[in-house]
Amino acid sequence: MIGSVAARWLTETDLPPDVFAVVMATGIVSVAADDHRYPRISVPLAVLAAAAFVVLGIGLVLRVLARPHSAAGELTDPDVALCLFTSVAACTVLGVRFDSHGAAVWLLGSLALFGWLVLTPLAIRDVLSRPRTQLRDHAHGAWLLPAVATAGLAITAADLAIRAHASVLLVIAALLWLLALLIYLAVTWLIAWRAVAGPIAADEVTPDSWILMGALAISALAGAHLEAGARAMHVAGYLPWVRPLTIGVWILAGLWIPVLLYAEIWTVERRLGALHYTRVWWSAVFPIGMYAAANSALAVQFQLRSLRTISLVFFWVGFVVWLLVAVGLGQAFVRQRR
């Protein structure tokens, strides 16, 4: 009885394409908590992220099976196809969190690869079918999710390369990493073009703008995992170019933070209710947590204690923001049920 009710609710609920952002945000804050040895925070968040991933995954499958023609029609919209990459990114974030469980990493990596292979041609089709000016006028932070997902897949491939001692996986990881950076450059160019093409209204600056930083932060984390893989497998040829590129994207990620903070303050001053809960706030939690995780990983690779301190600060900021957004989600759910 309960199972049938739950299945009906999941089928009838209109799950947004970026619904897995809650898993990404919860999972990466759990990773940062684990990095700093806060098991009482990390473990519950990890369980919550895994449970949310399973429930939302079942809900998405049931919705597609119940309304296949509607789902196929929605996938012609770039906003839908690109935002669905949250499902791929969620798999890779959970893979980082459960990296001590080999079977889980392989399973999550396989799911991430499958999702990436399905969504990539759909996203390419949707983007190429529209004029460049139309893409410019609609580009926003969430369009960087394919870059996030591809960098996450590079992390998973690098981790599996170490586990299987397979150099080919390390090569694949490096190629995915470079592809993620190319996607980032292409989408950021569209967003920059939109910014200079005309005045930006306050309601156009949304919390998913933080993905401009988060996509670089996960690329820095991918670089750290690639360097760890190169060291573990004694592939010295990787180190001369992986480290400088990793440092470069890490620096750029940090430079985005004051810009995004200013944009957030500017928006709050000009738009009433800018800080009210909306689903897109989960896309702001993830970059903060990812910046904490990236700094923690780079602190190990570069043996710099100062990065560990930066990571700790951003972990607590990310955790507080996660709590605020989670409370907002709970209140929104209660209002909806009423």
C-alpha positions in Angstrom: 0.0 0.0 0.0 2.7 2.5 1.0 4.8 1.4 -1.9 2.0 2.1 -4.4 1.2 5.5 -2.9 4.9 6.4 -3.0 5.1 5.3 -6.6 2.0 7.3 -7.6 3.4 10.4 -5.9 6.7 10.1 -7.7 5.0 9.5 -11.0 2.7 12.5 -10.7 5.2 14.9 -9.2 6.6 17.2 -11.8 10.3 16.7 -11.1 12.4 19.6 -12.6 15.4 18.7 -14.7 17.9 20.1 -12.2 16.4 18.1 -9.3 19.6 16.2 -8.6 21.3 19.5 -7.6 20.1 18.7 -4.0 22.1 15.5 -4.2 25.2 17.4 -5.6 25.0 20.0 -2.8 24.4 17.5 0.0 27.0 15.1 -1.2 29.8 17.7 -1.6 29.2 19.2 1.8 29.4 15.7 3.2 32.7 15.2 1.3 34.1 18.5 2.8 32.9 17.4 6.3 34.6 14.1 5.9 37.8 15.9 4.8 37.9 17.8 8.1 36.8 14.8 10.2 33.4 15.8 11.2 31.7 12.3 11.0 28.6 13.5 12.9 27.9 15.9 10.0 29.4 13.9 7.1 27.7 10.5 7.7 24.1 11.8 8.0 24.6 14.0 5.0 26.1 11.1 3.0 23.1 8.9 3.9 20.7 11.7 3.0 22.4 12.3 -0.3 22.4 8.6 -1.2 18.7 8.3 -0.2 17.7 11.4 -2.2 19.6 10.1 -5.2 17.7 6.7 -5.1 14.3 8.3 -4.6 14.8 11.0 -7.2 16.2 8.5 -9.6 13.2 6.2 -9.2 10.9 9.2 -9.6 12.6 10.3 -12.8 12.4 6.9 -14.3 8.7 6.5 -13.4 7.9 9.9 -14.8 9.6 9.0 -18.1 7.8 5.7 -18.3 4.4 7.3 -17.5 4.8 10.1 -20.0 7.4 9.2 -22.6 6.1 11.5 -25.3 6.1 14.5 -23.0 9.6 13.7 -21.8 10.9 13.4 -25.3 9.4 16.8 -26.2 10.9 18.4 -23.2 14.4 17.2 -24.1 14.4 19.4 -27.2 14.7 22.4 -24.8 18.4 23.2 -24.0 17.5 24.2 -20.5 16.1 20.7 -19.9 18.9 18.7 -21.5 21.7 20.8 -19.9 20.1 20.8 -16.5 19.7 17.1 -16.5 23.5 16.8 -16.3 22.9 17.2 -12.5 22.1 13.5 -12.5 25.6 12.7 -13.9 27.3 15.2 -11.5 25.4 13.7 -8.6 26.7 10.2 -9.4 30.3 11.5 -9.5 30.0 13.5 -6.3 28.6 10.4 -4.5 31.5 8.4 -6.0 34.0 10.8 -4.3 32.1 10.5 -1.0 32.0 6.7 -1.1 35.5 6.2 -2.7 36.4 3.7 0.0 33.8 1.3 -1.4 35.1 -0.1 -4.7 31.8 -1.6 -5.8 29.9 1.7 -5.2 32.5 3.7 -7.2 32.2 1.3 -10.1 28.4 1.4 -10.0 28.2 5.1 -9.7 30.8 5.6 -12.4 28.9 3.3 -14.8 25.7 5.2 -14.1 27.5 8.6 -14.6 29.0 7.4 -17.9 25.7 6.1 -19.2 23.9 9.3 -18.3 26.7 11.4 -19.9 26.6 9.3 -23.1 22.8 9.7 -23.4 22.6 13.4 -22.6 25.6 14.7 -24.5 24.3 14.1 -28.0 20.9 15.5 -27.0 22.5 18.6 -25.6 24.6 19.1 -28.7 21.6 18.7 -30.9 19.6 21.2 -28.9 22.4 23.8 -28.9 23.3 23.5 -32.5 19.6 23.8 -33.6 19.4 27.3 -32.3 20.9 30.6 -33.5 23.9 31.9 -31.6 22.0 35.1 -30.6 19.2 33.0 -29.1 21.7 30.9 -27.1 23.3 34.1 -25.9 20.0 35.6 -24.7 19.2 32.4 -22.7 22.6 31.4 -21.4 22.9 31.3 -17.6 24.9 29.5 -14.9 23.1 26.2 -15.1 24.3 25.8 -18.7 27.7 25.1 -17.1 26.4 21.8 -15.6 27.7 19.7 -18.6 31.2 21.1 -17.7 30.6 20.2 -14.0 29.4 16.7 -14.9 32.3 16.1 -17.4 34.9 17.2 -14.7 33.2 14.9 -12.2 33.5 12.0 -14.7 37.2 12.8 -15.0 37.5 12.5 -11.2 35.7 9.1 -11.3 37.9 7.9 -14.1 41.1 8.9 -12.3 40.0 7.2 -9.1 39.1 4.0 -11.0 42.4 4.2 -12.8 44.2 4.0 -9.5 42.0 1.3 -8.2 42.3 -0.9 -11.4 45.9 0.3 -12.1 44.8 1.0 -15.7 46.7 3.7 -17.4 44.1 3.9 -20.2 41.6 5.2 -17.6 44.0 7.9 -16.6 44.3 9.0 -20.2 40.5 9.1 -20.5 40.3 11.1 -17.3 42.8 13.7 -18.7 40.8 14.0 -21.9 37.5 14.4 -20.0 39.2 17.0 -17.8 40.3 19.0 -20.9 36.9 18.6 -22.5 35.2 20.0 -19.3 37.4 23.1 -19.5 36.6 23.6 -23.2 32.8 23.4 -22.4 33.4 25.9 -19.6 35.1 28.4 -21.9 32.3 28.0 -24.5 29.4 28.6 -22.1 31.2 31.3 -20.2 31.8 33.1 -23.5 28.0 33.0 -24.1 27.3 34.4 -20.7 29.9 37.1 -21.1 28.4 38.0 -24.5 25.0 38.3 -22.9 26.4 40.5 -20.2 27.9 43.0 -22.6 25.1 42.8 -25.2 22.7 44.8 -23.0 21.9 45.8 -19.4 21.4 42.9 -17.0 18.2 43.0 -14.9 18.3 42.1 -11.3 16.0 39.1 -11.8 18.4 37.7 -14.3 21.2 37.3 -11.7 20.1 34.0 -10.1 21.9 31.8 -7.5 23.0 29.4 -10.3 25.5 32.0 -11.3 27.7 30.5 -8.6 28.3 27.6 -10.9 30.7 29.9 -12.7 33.0 29.3 -9.7 31.8 25.8 -8.9 32.7 24.5 -12.4 36.3 25.7 -12.0 36.4 24.3 -8.4 35.5 20.8 -9.5 38.0 21.1 -12.4 40.7 21.9 -9.8 39.5 18.9 -7.8 39.8 16.8 -11.0 43.3 18.1 -11.5 44.2 17.0 -7.9 42.8 13.5 -8.6 44.7 13.3 -11.9 48.0 14.3 -10.2 47.3 11.7 -7.5 46.7 9.1 -10.2 49.9 10.0 -12.0 51.9 9.7 -8.9 50.3 6.4 -7.9 50.9 4.9 -11.3 54.4 6.6 -11.7 53.4 8.4 -14.9 55.8 11.3 -14.6 54.8 12.8 -18.0 51.5 14.0 -16.6 52.9 16.2 -13.8 54.6 19.0 -15.9 51.2 20.1 -17.4 48.6 18.9 -14.9 49.8 20.9 -12.0 50.1 24.3 -13.7 46.6 23.9 -15.2 45.2 22.8 -11.9 46.7 25.9 -10.2 45.3 28.1 -12.9 41.7 26.9 -12.6 42.0 27.0 -8.8 43.1 30.7 -9.0 40.3 31.6 -11.4 37.7 29.9 -9.2 38.9 32.0 -6.2 38.8 35.2 -8.4 35.1 34.5 -9.1 34.1 34.6 -5.4 34.3 38.4 -4.8 32.6 39.1 -8.2 29.7 36.7 -7.4 29.4 38.1 -3.8 29.1 41.6 -5.3 26.5 40.4 -7.8 24.5 38.8 -5.0 24.5 42.0 -2.9 23.6 44.0 -6.0 20.6 41.7 -6.7 19.4 41.8 -3.0 19.4 45.6 -3.1 17.4 45.7 -6.3 15.0 42.8 -6.2 12.5 42.2 -3.4 12.5 38.7 -2.1 15.9 37.8 -3.7 16.8 35.7 -0.6 13.6 33.8 -0.5 13.8 30.1 -1.0 13.7 28.8 -4.6 14.9 25.5 -5.9 17.9 27.1 -7.7 19.6 27.9 -4.4 20.9 24.3 -4.3 23.0 25.3 -7.3 24.7 27.9 -5.0 25.4 25.5 -2.2 27.2 23.1 -4.4 30.0 25.5 -5.6 30.7 26.6 -2.0 31.1 23.0 -0.9 33.1 22.1 -4.0 35.5 25.0 -3.3 36.1 23.6 0.2 36.7 20.1 -1.2 39.0 21.3 -3.9 41.1 23.3 -1.4 41.3 20.3 0.9 42.5 18.0 -2.0 45.1 20.6 -3.2 46.4 21.1 0.4 47.4 17.4 0.3 48.9 17.5 -3.2 50.7 20.8 -2.7 51.4 20.2 1.0 50.1 23.7 1.9 48.4 24.0 5.3 46.9 27.4 4.4 44.7 25.7 1.8 43.4 23.4 4.5 42.4 26.5 6.5 40.6 28.0 3.5 38.9 24.7 3.0 37.7 24.6 6.6 36.2 28.2 6.4 34.3 27.4 3.2 33.1 24.1 4.6 31.4 25.9 7.5 30.0 28.5 5.1 28.7 25.8 2.8 27.2 23.9 5.7 25.4 26.9 7.1 24.0 27.8 3.6 23.0 24.1 3.2 21.1 24.3 6.5 19.3 27.5 5.4 18.4 26.1 2.0 17.2 22.8 3.5 14.9 24.7 5.9 13.6 26.6 3.0 12.9 23.4 1.1 11.1 21.9 4.1 8.9 25.0 4.4 8.1 25.0 0.7 7.2 21.3 0.9 4.8 21.9 3.8 3.2 24.8 2.0 2.7 22.7 -1.1 1.1 19.8 0.8 -1.3 22.2 2.5 
